[in-house]
Amino acid sequence: MLSNTDLHCPRIATREGGPEFSRIVAGMWRMTEWDMSAEGRVALVEQCLEMGVTTFDHADIYGDYGVETLFGEALRLQPSLRDRIELVSKCGIKLRSQKHPQHTIQHYDTTAGHIVASAENSLRQLHTDHLDLLLIHRPDPLMDFDEVAEAFTRLQREGKVKHVGVSNFTRHQFESLNRRVPLATNQVELSPLYTAPMFDQTLDGLQDLRIAPMAWSPLAGGRLFSPDDERAGEVRAVVQEIAERMDKPFASVVFAWIMQHPSRPLPLTGSGRIAAIRDAVSATTFQLERGDWFRVLRAARGHEVA
């Protein structure tokens, strides 16, 4: 097995003249579930950096509004890490939480006031003076594109946010906001068990604009390993056969399958285990044969291409 220092994750610009991120993004959304001290979090970041994974994904709401605080403790413990990483966060969802008793119903809020306040709070929790990328977490039926663009522009002008983007937006929603303020990416769900963005114009639209998406839940939130999911079982059998034939880890084949799409997705990991992140990085070193790629797609969709 390759060691951390034997692997080096490449970096790509998500759009022409835009920000560069590591091709594999370390997703931190489960950090509150990891039995990890502040020192352990520092070690995780350092081990990611050894492999070239420099981009760390957050959201204000992750871990019941707790993940950014935990990650910030690591940065406070080792401040020199900040200059070596890119921090991504999201805003726009208000959860019901004991930490926010004023939230009487879970809802979206993409008003300028909430976007700015959320970004500023993320800066405090993360112990940093800027975010490398701020995303609107989900489309809001009451979203005013002009107001969102104005809030984004204000944060960029004040140096609090370097780049902006969205998450889970449709093609039309993305293009509507992108006409008002340049967006760096659209972070969408994408896995062999959720291929909708390949067929609903989401990835086509981004490829047309030469903007690389980020892909969350590439392993389908663990569903790929569920013994009770028939479709997952069919995909798992195909991926396992390919993995054994290529002598690659199972997860590496899945990550490689996602990254082979010409829109150039940047998949997010969701694990605090460095071995799992290593498997994701390993996927940047090979491609699947075209026939094998379509075998995974056939298993995922349950039918041949027409």
NORBEL-V863089 format. One record per backbone hydrogen bond with DSSP energy under -1.0 kcal/mol. NH is the residue of the N-H (numbers start at 1). CO is the residue of the C=O. Records with the same first field share a line. If there is no record, write none. Layout:
NH->CO, CO
This chain:
7->4
9->51
12->21
14->19
18->15
21->12
23->10
25->267
26->55
28->57
31->28
33->30
34->31
36->34
41->37
42->38
43->39
44->40
45->41
46->42
47->43
48->44
49->45
50->46
52->49
53->48
56->86
57->26
58->88
60->90
65->61
66->62
67->62
70->66
71->67
72->68
73->69
74->70
75->71
76->72
77->73
78->74
81->78
82->79
84->81
85->82
86->54
88->56
89->133
91->135
94->107
100->97
103->100
104->102
107->94
109->92
115->111
116->112
117->113
118->114
119->115
120->116
121->117
122->118
123->119
124->120
125->121
126->122
128->123
131->160
132->87
133->87
134->163
135->89
136->165
137->91
143->140
148->144
149->145
150->146
151->147
152->148
153->149
154->150
155->151
156->152
157->153
158->154
159->156
160->155
161->155
162->131
165->134
166->185
167->136
168->187
174->170
175->171
176->172
177->173
178->174
179->175
180->177
181->177
184->164
187->166
188->214
190->216
191->194
194->191
198->195
199->196
200->196
203->197
205->201
206->202
207->203
208->204
209->205
210->207
211->206
212->14
214->186
215->266
216->188
220->217
222->219
223->220
224->219
225->222
226->223
233->229
234->230
235->231
236->232
237->233
238->234
239->235
240->236
241->237
242->238
243->239
244->240
245->241
246->242
248->243
253->249
254->250
255->251
256->252
257->253
258->254
259->255
260->256
261->258
264->261
266->213
268->215
269->25
277->273
278->274
279->275
280->276
281->277
282->278
284->281
285->282
293->289
294->290
295->291
296->292
297->293
298->294
299->295
300->296
301->297
302->298
